[in-house]
């Protein structure tokens, strides 16, 4: 205790010294319209405008009719707001011969998303828990292979997976795609859970063991209730990642199961017919809506998720 | 420190059995898919597999064919231009934005939300939006022309010489927010006292950043570099959505080459050889980093 209090007083003293010394200079920032602030906020606003521009153009374009698009400029707000492009994108935009719109892709994506997210999180959280708290011979080695594997380009592993799935008789089905998402979600999620479980106080784990709790009891009764935030972070990571996937959807499913991203690309980049830019933009917005909603709702947790995933990955 | 006491126990097959059972999916993924799949692909890149994989070995033929193919050469050139420029720009833009955000500004959360939201969007969505913005008939070019600058030309997606820069613009829009966030986390990790000390010594702010802060953030920079770089090698969806590799083959990239040869041209051997080259590229980036990061010191 004494140690900490001395440290505190020392810190306070140095603080006082620092503020004292920078005192004369410290007054400048008080002016709101100093040159520094104008440059600072000016730059930030310009940058923000650049980042917002594409979203704005998407929204504006999707609310215009085709004649207005042909005449006007893309940045102009719509003179006459129409929701027809949205309806058309959802219900009867064409990919090849199918003209039932993006809705099919949306429901496919939902059917892929839910089992993939649930299964990958269950598998990864249990693995992370095993590695963090129940190390066995070779567990660190397997974990290292898993993490190194996260850097291997997917293209290298795609064909062997095709063969495995074909042997199992599930190549081209949704089940196959769910397995693929579980596999490729594993490195980052296992790392996330391992780091989280390792950061929990070890005394808890020890006490439970002394009381005779086994592997699963400790997992369900102690670890799980304590780690709700990390499960939310993992969910955000997986929902956006799986929804945005294109490559696995195209490789591992048949056309009738194509996820939304693949169908969107097929609608927009189809060569037949007249290009309907407003419908295309409405379709693009519809596809981007799910991850955007997740992003805006989750806020700081999203940042935490990508930071945890990225910095340590 | 965690688990040190436990790892010293005598090793028996049935000790920790539950843990081993729980780890089976992870072990299978690591060993069968990641390790086995990679080795399998590398081995089969030395065969003349066409529609189906066949174990008839032909040495380096596939690689010779690969490096003689104009499409592969263009893919590699594109990847090099795109890779180097997107590394430089995303690090510079990301760091500058992070430094601006670190000035105790108002509305920090709003700005961060704005800079980062493109990262939540898929490459397909990103590619399609920028395809529309860069459309020469209706997009930025036509808007500037209608404002009176008649000769203004900005049509990267229709000009094979500069098409890769059009893709770069879209990629930077999507990815710089992430770099900004990583850099900001790095800046926040720097001790306040450093700033106080430099203020006391009267060192100008830009100088502090270049001479003190950036060298201190070396680990953050290196990690960010590795993340961006391993993402660059994988670039695929963005190109498919934005240009489909066109005009002609001007914006092809290695990942697309692999996909096309494996699943469209039914020339598996070529696809395996190209994907092995991708693996090699990643290895060149990741191995030195992993060595620096984990080789010298023990983890935990």
Interface residues (C-beta under 8 A of the other chain):
Chain A: X14 X18 X21 X22 X25 X40 X41 X43 X44 X47 X48 X50 X51 X52 X53 X54 X55 X57 X58 X61 X69 X70 X73 X74 X75 X123 X124 X126 X127 X129 X130 X131 X132 X133 X134 X135 X136 X137 X139 X142 X143 X145 X146 X148 X149 X151 X152 X153 X154 X155 X156 X157 X158 X159 X160 X161 X163 X164 X182 X183 X186 X190 X198 X202 X214 X215 X216 X240 X243 X244 X245 X246 X247 X250 X251 X261 X264 X265 X268 X269 X277 X280 X281 X284 X287 X288 X291 X292 X294 X295 X296 X299 X302 X303 X306 X307 X310 X311 X313
Chain B: X2 X3 X6 X7 X11 X15 X16 X18 X19 X20 X22 X23 X25 X26 X27 X29 X30 X31 X32 X33 X34 X35 X36 X37 X38 X40 X41 X42 X53 X97 X100 X101 X103 X105 X109 X111 X112 X113 X114 X115 X116 X117 X118 X119 X120 X121 X122 X123 X124 X125 X128 X129 X130 X131 X132 X133 X135 X138 X139 X140 X142 X143 X146 X173 X177 X178 X181 X182 X185 X193 X196 X199 X200 X220 X223 X224 X227 X230 X233 X234 X236 X237 X240 X241 X244 X255 X258 X259 X262 X263 X268 X271 X272 X274 X275 X276 X278 X279 X282 X286 X290
